[in-house]
Amino acid sequence: MARAQSLAVGLVVLAAFGAALSGCAKPDYNYAQLSPSTAPAGNVYFKVPQGWSQFTAEDIAKAESSWSTDVTAKNLLAATAWQDAYDAAPEPSLAHVLGTQTPKDPTVFASLRTLFQPEKSGATTAALRDMVVPLSTLGSNVHILTDDKIAQGPSTGVHVVFSYVPAVGGAEQTVDQTALLSAGKDAVYLLLVRCSSECYSKNRDAINSVTASYTIQEDPNG
């Protein structure tokens, strides 16, 4: 499969809220709100099932620290305004979210990063589709389940759901990917939910709820 760092296309800070009020039953979902720092784009909101574990910004940064010797990965991290990660596994690990192996349970990765100047002219629908996995080069090795152009206000992009086997002898995984360009075409939003194809089928409703809740609120001054 494409490199571990490709799953981390841009990354940094976030805040989750949604704790139950005292005396009330736990909510079904946790709600995340992510705001940019230096990236010229707006806020993002989405929800994840209550039982899925969230990782702190410090945890994510530590997991990515080994990439500092890779110039490309280092530049991507530097251009990232925020990132968020969740794992539904009983024993959650960022290796499930950022690694190359097929997760057995649903994982969520969200990020926003500024585009480099040379990228802006090539910021096309095709480039967004290939943002994590090079779908355009996989041919019959990938099964496209959904491939839609989408828009959230002035932000435009793609929602792609696909299945493929990332490594010979490995388990097939299904990836639900939403990628949108900011209104100014200078930053890219990413939401990635993935796990084994068997897991995806069993957790389809929960995964769809994450994707359907993904909302961008552009900064009118951005």
N, C-alpha and C positions, 0 to 999 in steps of 0.2 A: 504494500500500500504506500501511498504517499507518506512520507516522513512524518515523524511525530510533530515537528515544528509546524507542518502545514496545518495541523489541527489547531494550532495556536495562532492562526493568522491574525495577529494583532492582539494585544492584551492589556488591565489594571483595576480599579476600585469599584466597589458596589455596596449597596445596603439592602437588606431584606427586612420585610416587616410582615405582620399578619399573625402575631401571637394571640392566643385566645384570651378573652377577658376573664377575669377571675370568676369562677363559678359557672362558666359556660363551657360547652363541649368544644373540643379542638376543631378548628376549621379544616376543611378538606384540602385547602391549598395554602402555600406560602406565596406572598406577592413580593416580587423584586422590583426595585426602582433603581435604575442606573443612570448616572449623569456624567457628561463629559467633563474633562478638565480643560485641555488645550485644543481638543479636536473641534472643528467648526461644525458642530451638529447638536442635536437636541437630546432630550431624555428618552429612555426606553422603559416600558413596563411590561412584565409578563408574570405568569404564575406557574408554580410547579406543585405536584402533589405533596402533601404534608410530610410523608415518610421519606422523601428524597433528601439526602444530606447535602448541605451547602458547604463549600470550602471558603476559607478566608482569603483575602488578598495576599496575606503573608504566606499562606500555604501554597498558593499558586505561584508566587514569585520564587519561592524556594524550589519548587518542582521544575521551574524553568531556568534556574541558575546555571545548570550544566550547558545551556545553549549559548552562554556568553562568548564562547570561543568561535561560534559560527557567525560570521559577519552578517549574513542575510537575516538569520533569526534575531540577532542582536538589534539590527535596524528595525525589524518589524516590531519588536517589543518596545523600542524607543518611540515608535510612532503611535503606540496604542494609548487611547484615552481611558479605557476601562475594560474589564473582563469579569466573567462570572462563571462558576462551574458547580454542577450538581451530579450526584451519583445515587442511583436507587438501590445499589447492591447492599446486602446485609453488612458487609465489611467494606465500606466505601474507600476508594483510593483514587488519587488524581491520575494514577497510571491507567485507570479505566477510561478517564476522560481524555487525556492528552496522548496516550500511548498508541501504538500501531496495531495492537491485537483487538479482536472483536469483543466488545463488552458483552457479558451474559445478561446484564441488566441495563435499563435505560440510563444514559448519561446526557447531560445538557452542558453545552458550552456557548457562551454569548460574549461578543466583543464589539468594540468600535475602534477603528484606527483611521488616522489620516492617510490619504493616498500620497505617495511620492509624486513629484512633478511629472516624471516620465510615464507614470501609470495613468494619469488623468486622461490622456488622449486615447488610451486603450481600454478605458472603463466601459466596456460593452456588456450586453447581456451574456454573450458567450464567455467573457472573462469572469463574470460572476458565477456562472455555472461551474467553471473549472477552479473556483477559488480554493476548494479544499481537496478535491479529487479531480484529476484531469479527465473529466467525462468525455470530452471531445476526442480523446485518443484511445479510449478503452474498447470502442466498437462493441462486438457481441459479448464482451466480458462483463458488461454492465446491463442491468435490466431497469429501464426508466419506468417508474410507476406514476409519477406526476411531474409535469414540466410546464409551469405556468408563469407568465409575466404578471407581476403584481405591483401595486402602488399603495403607499400610505401618505396621503397628502401629496406634497411635492417630491417625496422620496420614491424612487422606482427601482425595481429589481426583479428577482426570480424566486420562485418556490419550487424546489426540486426534491423529489423523493426517489431514491434509487437503491438497488441491491447489487452487491458484488462480493467477490471473495478477495480480500486484500492480500492474502499470501497463499501460496500453494499448500494444500493440505489443511488450510485454516477454515474456520467457520464462516459462512456467508453472513454479511451484516447488511442492515437496511439503514440508510441515512436520510434524515429529514432536514433539509438545508434551506434556510431563508437568508438571502443576501440582498441588501438594498443600498443604493447610492444615496447620499444626502442630497438635499435640494441643490447645493452648490457643486455637486459632483466632485467633492474634494475629500469625502470620508465614506467609509463603507461599514455598514452594520451587518453583523453575522449572528445567526442563531442556528445551532447545530444540535440535533437530538439524534442519538444513534444507539444501536445495540444489535445483537444477532437477529437474523430475520425471524427466527422462532420467537424470540423475545418481543420483537416489534409487533408481530401478529397478536400476541397475548396482551400487550399493553397499548394497543392501537388507540383506544379511547383516551387514555391518560396522555399519550404523546401528542395526539391531535389537540388536546386541551391546552397544552403548552404552546404549540405553534399558533393556534387560533387566538390566544390571549396576547400575543406579541404585538405591542403598540408603540409606535414612534411619535413623540411629540417634538417636532422640530422647533429650534430656537428661532423666533422671528427676527432676531438681531444677528443670527449666525450667517 
